[in-house]
Amino acid sequence: MENKDKNTASVSRQPDAHNHSHTHDPEEIRAITNRLSRSIGHLESVKRMLQDGQDCSDVLIQLAAVKAELNNTGKLLLKEHMEHCIVEAVRENDAASIEKMNDAIDRFMK
């Protein structure tokens, strides 16, 4: 139970955090955070590849893999957000949160 409170608190401390009464699933947030950590490690290894003079084609292939990892992580976050934040926003008739989500989707999809 302590981890749940810790994870939920860390999400709500972020700048521009929403003030809804819902909480995110701590396991989902942990899974998304773990994926980001793996992507960061992968990107660091791509950086080393470039610094070590490895073939540019290989570096580009690995960059594409990191990009795909990040897109998939974004999709998971989007699902989590819709299951918790947007469901509550609809319930509360919170048009501002829904509009904010639409803007975030537009930026994510570019």
ChimeraX commands (.cxc) that place a marker at each C-alpha (Angstrom):
marker #1 position 0.00,0.00,0.00 radius 0.5
marker #1 position 2.89,2.36,0.75 radius 0.5
marker #1 position 4.21,2.03,-2.84 radius 0.5
marker #1 position 0.81,2.97,-4.20 radius 0.5
marker #1 position 0.77,6.18,-2.19 radius 0.5
marker #1 position 4.37,6.91,-3.15 radius 0.5
marker #1 position 3.72,6.40,-6.89 radius 0.5
marker #1 position 0.48,8.33,-6.84 radius 0.5
marker #1 position 2.13,11.19,-4.99 radius 0.5
marker #1 position 5.00,11.31,-7.46 radius 0.5
marker #1 position 2.57,11.60,-10.34 radius 0.5
marker #1 position 0.59,14.40,-8.71 radius 0.5
marker #1 position 3.73,16.42,-7.82 radius 0.5
marker #1 position 4.52,17.01,-11.46 radius 0.5
marker #1 position 4.21,20.57,-12.78 radius 0.5
marker #1 position 0.77,21.32,-14.17 radius 0.5
marker #1 position -0.62,18.22,-12.44 radius 0.5
marker #1 position -4.34,17.73,-12.72 radius 0.5
marker #1 position -6.43,17.94,-9.60 radius 0.5
marker #1 position -8.94,15.16,-10.16 radius 0.5
marker #1 position -9.92,12.81,-7.36 radius 0.5
marker #1 position -8.86,9.68,-9.25 radius 0.5
marker #1 position -5.58,7.83,-8.90 radius 0.5
marker #1 position -3.52,6.07,-11.51 radius 0.5
marker #1 position -2.83,2.37,-11.30 radius 0.5
marker #1 position 0.61,2.27,-9.63 radius 0.5
marker #1 position 1.52,-0.94,-11.47 radius 0.5
marker #1 position 0.80,0.71,-14.83 radius 0.5
marker #1 position 2.78,3.80,-13.89 radius 0.5
marker #1 position 5.67,1.60,-12.74 radius 0.5
marker #1 position 5.55,-0.34,-16.03 radius 0.5
marker #1 position 5.59,2.88,-18.04 radius 0.5
marker #1 position 8.47,4.24,-15.95 radius 0.5
marker #1 position 10.40,1.00,-16.45 radius 0.5
marker #1 position 9.89,1.23,-20.20 radius 0.5
marker #1 position 11.20,4.79,-20.17 radius 0.5
marker #1 position 14.25,3.66,-18.21 radius 0.5
marker #1 position 14.93,0.95,-20.79 radius 0.5
marker #1 position 14.55,3.48,-23.61 radius 0.5
marker #1 position 16.97,5.84,-21.88 radius 0.5
marker #1 position 19.50,3.01,-21.58 radius 0.5
marker #1 position 18.97,2.08,-25.21 radius 0.5
marker #1 position 19.46,5.70,-26.30 radius 0.5
marker #1 position 22.66,5.93,-24.24 radius 0.5
marker #1 position 23.97,2.85,-26.06 radius 0.5
marker #1 position 23.08,4.44,-29.42 radius 0.5
marker #1 position 25.01,7.53,-28.35 radius 0.5
marker #1 position 28.02,5.35,-27.54 radius 0.5
marker #1 position 27.69,3.64,-30.92 radius 0.5
marker #1 position 27.97,7.01,-32.63 radius 0.5
marker #1 position 30.85,8.13,-30.42 radius 0.5
marker #1 position 32.66,4.85,-31.10 radius 0.5
marker #1 position 32.40,5.42,-34.84 radius 0.5
marker #1 position 30.04,2.55,-35.60 radius 0.5
marker #1 position 28.34,2.40,-38.96 radius 0.5
marker #1 position 25.78,5.19,-39.40 radius 0.5
marker #1 position 23.26,2.74,-40.84 radius 0.5
marker #1 position 23.43,0.68,-37.65 radius 0.5
marker #1 position 23.05,3.82,-35.54 radius 0.5
marker #1 position 20.00,4.90,-37.54 radius 0.5
marker #1 position 18.41,1.46,-37.15 radius 0.5
marker #1 position 18.89,1.66,-33.39 radius 0.5
marker #1 position 17.50,5.21,-33.32 radius 0.5
marker #1 position 14.42,3.92,-35.12 radius 0.5
marker #1 position 14.09,1.22,-32.46 radius 0.5
marker #1 position 14.28,3.82,-29.66 radius 0.5
marker #1 position 11.69,5.92,-31.46 radius 0.5
marker #1 position 9.36,2.91,-31.68 radius 0.5
marker #1 position 9.93,2.16,-27.98 radius 0.5
marker #1 position 9.00,5.72,-27.06 radius 0.5
marker #1 position 5.90,5.67,-29.27 radius 0.5
marker #1 position 4.75,2.43,-27.65 radius 0.5
marker #1 position 5.38,3.88,-24.20 radius 0.5
marker #1 position 3.36,6.94,-25.17 radius 0.5
marker #1 position 0.50,4.69,-26.26 radius 0.5
marker #1 position 0.53,2.98,-22.86 radius 0.5
marker #1 position 0.46,6.34,-21.10 radius 0.5
marker #1 position -2.37,7.46,-23.35 radius 0.5
marker #1 position -4.39,4.36,-22.45 radius 0.5
marker #1 position -3.72,4.89,-18.75 radius 0.5
marker #1 position -4.74,8.52,-19.03 radius 0.5
marker #1 position -7.94,7.67,-20.86 radius 0.5
marker #1 position -8.89,4.95,-18.39 radius 0.5
marker #1 position -8.47,7.25,-15.41 radius 0.5
marker #1 position -8.27,10.95,-16.25 radius 0.5
marker #1 position -10.60,11.14,-19.21 radius 0.5
marker #1 position -13.22,8.85,-17.71 radius 0.5
marker #1 position -13.32,11.14,-14.69 radius 0.5
marker #1 position -13.30,14.28,-16.84 radius 0.5
marker #1 position -16.34,13.02,-18.73 radius 0.5
marker #1 position -18.04,12.08,-15.46 radius 0.5
marker #1 position -17.35,15.59,-14.10 radius 0.5
marker #1 position -18.18,17.30,-17.40 radius 0.5
marker #1 position -14.64,18.75,-17.39 radius 0.5
marker #1 position -14.34,20.13,-20.92 radius 0.5
marker #1 position -10.96,21.76,-20.20 radius 0.5
marker #1 position -9.31,18.41,-19.36 radius 0.5
marker #1 position -10.78,16.82,-22.46 radius 0.5
marker #1 position -9.52,19.69,-24.63 radius 0.5
marker #1 position -6.08,19.43,-23.00 radius 0.5
marker #1 position -6.04,15.73,-23.85 radius 0.5
marker #1 position -7.00,16.45,-27.46 radius 0.5
marker #1 position -4.09,18.92,-27.69 radius 0.5
marker #1 position -1.69,16.36,-26.18 radius 0.5
marker #1 position -2.84,13.70,-28.66 radius 0.5
marker #1 position -2.28,16.12,-31.56 radius 0.5
marker #1 position 1.26,16.82,-30.37 radius 0.5
marker #1 position 2.02,13.16,-29.69 radius 0.5
marker #1 position 0.83,12.10,-33.13 radius 0.5
marker #1 position 3.05,14.57,-35.03 radius 0.5
marker link #1:1,2 radius 0.2
marker link #1:2,3 radius 0.2
marker link #1:3,4 radius 0.2
marker link #1:4,5 radius 0.2
marker link #1:5,6 radius 0.2
marker link #1:6,7 radius 0.2
marker link #1:7,8 radius 0.2
marker link #1:8,9 radius 0.2
marker link #1:9,10 radius 0.2
marker link #1:10,11 radius 0.2
marker link #1:11,12 radius 0.2
marker link #1:12,13 radius 0.2
marker link #1:13,14 radius 0.2
marker link #1:14,15 radius 0.2
marker link #1:15,16 radius 0.2
marker link #1:16,17 radius 0.2
marker link #1:17,18 radius 0.2
marker link #1:18,19 radius 0.2
marker link #1:19,20 radius 0.2
marker link #1:20,21 radius 0.2
marker link #1:21,22 radius 0.2
marker link #1:22,23 radius 0.2
marker link #1:23,24 radius 0.2
marker link #1:24,25 radius 0.2
marker link #1:25,26 radius 0.2
marker link #1:26,27 radius 0.2
marker link #1:27,28 radius 0.2
marker link #1:28,29 radius 0.2
marker link #1:29,30 radius 0.2
marker link #1:30,31 radius 0.2
marker link #1:31,32 radius 0.2
marker link #1:32,33 radius 0.2
marker link #1:33,34 radius 0.2
marker link #1:34,35 radius 0.2
marker link #1:35,36 radius 0.2
marker link #1:36,37 radius 0.2
marker link #1:37,38 radius 0.2
marker link #1:38,39 radius 0.2
marker link #1:39,40 radius 0.2
marker link #1:40,41 radius 0.2
marker link #1:41,42 radius 0.2
marker link #1:42,43 radius 0.2
marker link #1:43,44 radius 0.2
marker link #1:44,45 radius 0.2
marker link #1:45,46 radius 0.2
marker link #1:46,47 radius 0.2
marker link #1:47,48 radius 0.2
marker link #1:48,49 radius 0.2
marker link #1:49,50 radius 0.2
marker link #1:50,51 radius 0.2
marker link #1:51,52 radius 0.2
marker link #1:52,53 radius 0.2
marker link #1:53,54 radius 0.2
marker link #1:54,55 radius 0.2
marker link #1:55,56 radius 0.2
marker link #1:56,57 radius 0.2
marker link #1:57,58 radius 0.2
marker link #1:58,59 radius 0.2
marker link #1:59,60 radius 0.2
marker link #1:60,61 radius 0.2
marker link #1:61,62 radius 0.2
marker link #1:62,63 radius 0.2
marker link #1:63,64 radius 0.2
marker link #1:64,65 radius 0.2
marker link #1:65,66 radius 0.2
marker link #1:66,67 radius 0.2
marker link #1:67,68 radius 0.2
marker link #1:68,69 radius 0.2
marker link #1:69,70 radius 0.2
marker link #1:70,71 radius 0.2
marker link #1:71,72 radius 0.2
marker link #1:72,73 radius 0.2
marker link #1:73,74 radius 0.2
marker link #1:74,75 radius 0.2
marker link #1:75,76 radius 0.2
marker link #1:76,77 radius 0.2
marker link #1:77,78 radius 0.2
marker link #1:78,79 radius 0.2
marker link #1:79,80 radius 0.2
marker link #1:80,81 radius 0.2
marker link #1:81,82 radius 0.2
marker link #1:82,83 radius 0.2
marker link #1:83,84 radius 0.2
marker link #1:84,85 radius 0.2
marker link #1:85,86 radius 0.2
marker link #1:86,87 radius 0.2
marker link #1:87,88 radius 0.2
marker link #1:88,89 radius 0.2
marker link #1:89,90 radius 0.2
marker link #1:90,91 radius 0.2
marker link #1:91,92 radius 0.2
marker link #1:92,93 radius 0.2
marker link #1:93,94 radius 0.2
marker link #1:94,95 radius 0.2
marker link #1:95,96 radius 0.2
marker link #1:96,97 radius 0.2
marker link #1:97,98 radius 0.2
marker link #1:98,99 radius 0.2
marker link #1:99,100 radius 0.2
marker link #1:100,101 radius 0.2
marker link #1:101,102 radius 0.2
marker link #1:102,103 radius 0.2
marker link #1:103,104 radius 0.2
marker link #1:104,105 radius 0.2
marker link #1:105,106 radius 0.2
marker link #1:106,107 radius 0.2
marker link #1:107,108 radius 0.2
marker link #1:108,109 radius 0.2
marker link #1:109,110 radius 0.2
view
